[in-house]
């Protein structure tokens, strides 16, 4: 089983929050979160439990247990969805900023 940090990104976007909000809720710095996303750090069980509580998912949600080829397709799909959602969120934030002006 391999931890898939892209699933955290997907949940962030699905919930309509940003990384800073999640960091504040779970008590880590943005750099710590980025290190998990980039695979530079391994997530510890305490932090994983906080993330699970925040998003109301089980730890197993974040682990890939599929066959290697299926996992690659799933990862690619998640990456594409994350990219699409980031673009949409950026556009929404721009519109909100324009409304404030």
C-alpha positions as CSV (number, residue, x, y, z in Angstrom):
1,X,0.0,0.0,0.0
2,X,1.3,3.4,-0.9
3,X,0.1,6.7,0.5
4,X,-1.4,9.0,-2.2
5,X,-1.1,12.7,-1.2
6,X,-3.1,13.7,-4.3
7,X,-6.2,12.5,-2.5
8,X,-5.7,15.2,0.1
9,X,-5.4,17.8,-2.7
10,X,-8.6,16.5,-4.2
11,X,-10.5,16.7,-0.9
12,X,-9.2,20.3,-0.4
13,X,-10.6,21.3,-3.7
14,X,-13.8,19.4,-3.3
15,X,-14.5,21.0,0.0
16,X,-13.7,24.4,-1.5
17,X,-11.0,25.4,0.9
18,X,-7.3,26.2,0.4
19,X,-4.2,24.7,1.8
20,X,-3.9,27.5,4.4
21,X,-7.3,26.7,5.9
22,X,-6.5,23.0,6.1
23,X,-3.1,23.7,7.7
24,X,-4.8,25.9,10.4
25,X,-7.4,23.2,11.1
26,X,-4.8,20.4,11.5
27,X,-2.0,22.4,13.1
28,X,0.8,22.2,10.5
29,X,2.6,24.7,8.3
30,X,1.9,25.0,4.6
31,X,5.5,23.8,3.9
32,X,4.8,20.6,5.9
33,X,1.8,20.0,3.8
34,X,3.6,20.7,0.6
35,X,6.3,18.2,1.7
36,X,3.7,15.5,1.9
37,X,2.3,16.4,-1.5
38,X,5.7,16.2,-3.1
39,X,6.7,13.0,-1.3
40,X,9.6,14.6,0.6
41,X,8.0,13.6,3.9
42,X,6.0,10.7,5.1
43,X,2.8,11.5,6.9
44,X,2.6,10.3,10.5
45,X,-0.4,8.6,12.0
46,X,-1.4,11.5,14.3
47,X,-1.6,13.9,11.4
48,X,-3.3,11.4,9.2
49,X,-6.0,11.0,11.9
50,X,-6.5,14.8,12.0
51,X,-6.9,14.9,8.2
52,X,-9.3,12.0,8.3
53,X,-11.4,13.6,11.0
54,X,-11.5,16.9,9.1
55,X,-12.6,15.4,5.9
56,X,-14.7,12.6,7.5
57,X,-12.8,9.8,5.6
58,X,-11.0,6.7,6.8
59,X,-7.2,6.3,6.6
60,X,-7.6,3.7,3.9
61,X,-9.0,6.3,1.6
62,X,-5.4,7.8,1.2
63,X,-3.7,4.5,0.3
64,X,-3.6,2.9,-3.1
65,X,-4.0,-0.9,-3.0
66,X,-4.8,-1.4,-6.7
67,X,-2.8,-3.2,-9.3
68,X,0.1,-1.1,-10.6
69,X,-1.4,-0.3,-14.0
70,X,-4.8,0.6,-12.5
71,X,-3.1,2.7,-9.9
72,X,-1.3,4.6,-12.6
73,X,-4.5,5.3,-14.4
74,X,-6.2,6.4,-11.2
75,X,-3.3,8.7,-10.3
76,X,-3.4,10.3,-13.7
77,X,-7.2,10.8,-13.4
78,X,-6.8,12.3,-10.0
79,X,-4.1,14.6,-11.2
80,X,-6.2,15.8,-14.1
81,X,-9.2,16.4,-11.8
82,X,-7.1,18.3,-9.3
83,X,-5.7,20.5,-12.1
84,X,-9.2,21.1,-13.4
85,X,-10.5,22.0,-9.9
86,X,-7.6,24.3,-9.2
87,X,-8.3,26.2,-12.4
88,X,-12.0,26.5,-11.5
89,X,-11.2,27.6,-8.0
90,X,-8.8,30.2,-9.3
91,X,-11.5,31.6,-11.6
92,X,-14.0,31.7,-8.7
93,X,-11.4,33.6,-6.5
94,X,-10.8,36.1,-9.3
95,X,-14.6,36.7,-9.7
96,X,-14.9,37.2,-5.9
97,X,-12.1,39.6,-5.9
98,X,-13.6,41.6,-8.7
99,X,-16.9,41.8,-6.9
100,X,-15.1,43.3,-3.9
101,X,-13.6,46.0,-6.0
